[in-house]
């Protein structure tokens, strides 16, 4: 589960990181991405389930995306 700070950063930087999320996880639907703005943990779980990755691996990728966005 993402910590509160990371959740907030994802919410704030979502418009900037959305293209990278779509690129890394092309199986995501627009509905999945829309839910992410209000509940990043749900998106992490969805990606983990569809990709077969561990939730912790997906979380790390989100942390990297947020760091790259400069937030």
N, C-alpha and C positions, 0 to 999 in steps of 0.2 A: 504494500500500500504506500502510495506517495505521501511524503510529509506535507504539512500545510503550506510551507513556503514554496515548495516545488509546484503544488497544485495552483497556488496563486500566480506563480510565474507562467505556468502553462496557460492559464486563463487570460492573463494580460498579453502574452505574446502569441496567442493562438493564430490571429490573422497572418502573422509573419512566418510561423512554423508549419502552418497547415500544408503548404505545397511540399515541404520536406517529408511530412508525415505521409502524404499521399504517395510520394515517390518511394519511400521505404516500405510502405505497406499498401500495395496497389489493390489488394482485395477488399479494402474498406469501402463501405457505401457512404454516400453523402449523409445519410441519417446517422451513421456511427460517428462521423465527424461533428455533426451538429450537437450530439449528446456530449461530446468531449468538452465543449465549452463550459457546460454546467457540472460535469462529473468526469474529470480526467481518469479517475480510478476505473470507471466503467469502460472507458476506451482501452486502458491497459489490459483489462481482463478480456475484452473482445479480441484485441490483437493477439494476445497470448493464446487464446483458444483457437483462433483461425490459423495462426502461423506455427503452432506447436512449440513456440518458445516459452521459456519460463517467464513468469510475470516480472521477476527481478531483472531479467535481460531487457525486457521491453521498457521497464522503468528507467534503466540506465540509458537507453537510447533517447528517451524523453528528456532526461537531465542533460544529455549532450546537446540536443536540439535547442533547449532553453539557453544553455551556456553560449552556444554559437550565435543566438539571437541578440546576446548582449544584455539580457534582462537580469 
